[in-house]
Amino acid sequence: MVDEIRALRLLSRATNNVSLLLIEANADEAARGQTTWLPGVKYLLQTAIEACMDVAQHICAASGWGVPNDNGQAMTILMQHRVIEASVEQAMRKAIGLRNVLVHEYVGVDDSIVLARLDDLSDIDAFASQVADWLAASD
């Protein structure tokens, strides 16, 4: 059984981080010049995506839909069970890829990609909204 309180807490973390990122998107040059600004943005983005991944993994496991091979597959399983739309599944797979680069540094992180993400965080909001709607309908 899905722990709705846990899932909603994680979704709240994701959307709160998006709210903070939207504030940072409007930061002036002085703020952006601070040594902690970009690492802070990266951390907020990383943890917003991780909260979505945690929700996806929890729903898959708690619903008995199987154990995903990876976080991308967790999103696919949610899409297959009509928790999220296909467009959100695809966008979240890309977000997970960015999170993996940020965390594991497979390749050097292109800061311009991180900054461009500040202009469109709608995938995380859409994920949170669709999962919250699914949880409400599952009551």
C-alpha positions in Angstrom: 0.0 0.0 0.0 1.3 3.4 -1.0 2.3 5.6 2.0 0.4 8.7 0.9 1.9 10.9 3.6 5.5 9.9 2.6 4.7 10.4 -1.1 3.1 13.8 -0.5 6.0 14.9 1.7 8.5 14.0 -1.1 6.4 15.8 -3.7 6.3 18.8 -1.4 10.1 18.8 -1.2 10.3 18.7 -5.0 7.8 21.6 -5.5 9.4 23.6 -2.7 12.8 23.2 -4.4 11.2 24.3 -7.7 9.9 27.4 -6.0 13.3 28.2 -4.7 14.9 27.6 -8.2 12.4 30.0 -9.7 13.5 32.7 -7.3 17.2 31.9 -8.2 16.3 32.1 -11.9 15.8 35.8 -11.4 19.0 36.3 -9.4 21.0 39.3 -10.4 24.6 39.2 -11.5 25.9 40.0 -8.0 24.0 37.0 -6.5 25.1 34.7 -9.4 28.7 35.8 -8.7 28.7 34.4 -5.2 30.7 31.2 -4.9 27.9 29.3 -3.4 25.1 30.3 -5.9 25.7 27.8 -8.7 26.4 24.9 -6.3 23.2 25.8 -4.4 21.2 25.8 -7.7 22.7 22.4 -8.6 21.8 21.0 -5.2 18.2 22.2 -5.3 17.8 20.8 -8.8 19.4 17.5 -7.8 17.3 17.0 -4.7 14.0 18.0 -6.5 14.7 15.3 -9.1 15.7 12.8 -6.4 12.4 13.4 -4.5 10.5 12.5 -7.7 12.6 9.4 -8.1 12.0 8.4 -4.5 8.2 8.8 -5.0 8.3 6.8 -8.3 10.3 3.9 -6.7 8.0 3.9 -3.6 4.8 3.8 -5.7 6.1 1.0 -7.9 7.2 -1.1 -4.9 4.1 -0.4 -2.7 1.7 -1.1 -5.6 3.3 -4.4 -6.4 4.2 -3.3 -9.9 7.7 -4.8 -9.7 11.1 -3.6 -8.9 12.4 -1.2 -11.6 15.9 -1.8 -12.9 16.6 1.9 -12.6 14.9 5.3 -11.9 14.1 5.8 -15.5 12.2 2.5 -15.6 10.3 3.6 -12.5 9.0 6.5 -14.5 8.0 4.2 -17.3 6.1 1.9 -14.9 4.2 4.9 -13.6 3.3 5.9 -17.1 2.2 2.3 -17.9 -0.1 2.4 -14.9 -1.4 5.8 -15.9 0.0 7.7 -12.9 1.9 10.1 -15.2 1.5 11.0 -18.9 4.0 9.8 -21.5 5.3 13.4 -22.0 6.1 13.6 -18.3 7.7 10.2 -18.3 10.0 11.3 -21.1 10.9 14.6 -19.5 11.6 13.0 -16.1 13.9 10.4 -17.8 15.9 13.4 -19.1 15.8 15.0 -15.7 17.1 11.8 -14.1 20.0 11.8 -16.6 20.9 15.3 -15.6 20.7 14.4 -12.0 23.1 11.4 -12.6 25.6 13.7 -14.3 25.4 16.2 -11.4 25.8 13.5 -8.8 28.3 11.1 -10.4 30.1 13.5 -12.7 30.3 10.9 -15.5 31.3 13.9 -17.7 32.0 17.5 -16.8 28.8 19.4 -15.9 28.0 22.0 -18.5 26.8 24.9 -16.3 24.9 26.4 -19.2 22.7 23.3 -19.2 22.0 23.7 -15.5 21.2 27.4 -16.0 18.9 26.6 -19.0 16.9 24.3 -16.7 16.0 27.3 -14.6 13.9 28.5 -17.5 11.8 25.3 -17.6 11.1 23.3 -14.4 7.6 22.4 -15.6 8.5 18.7 -15.8 9.0 18.4 -12.0 5.8 20.4 -11.4 3.8 18.2 -13.8 5.2 15.1 -12.2 4.2 16.3 -8.7 0.8 17.4 -9.9 0.0 14.2 -11.7 1.2 11.9 -8.9 -0.8 14.0 -6.4 -3.9 13.7 -8.5 -3.4 9.9 -8.8 -3.0 9.6 -5.0 -6.2 11.6 -4.4 -8.1 9.4 -6.9 -6.7 6.3 -5.2 -8.2 7.1 -1.8 
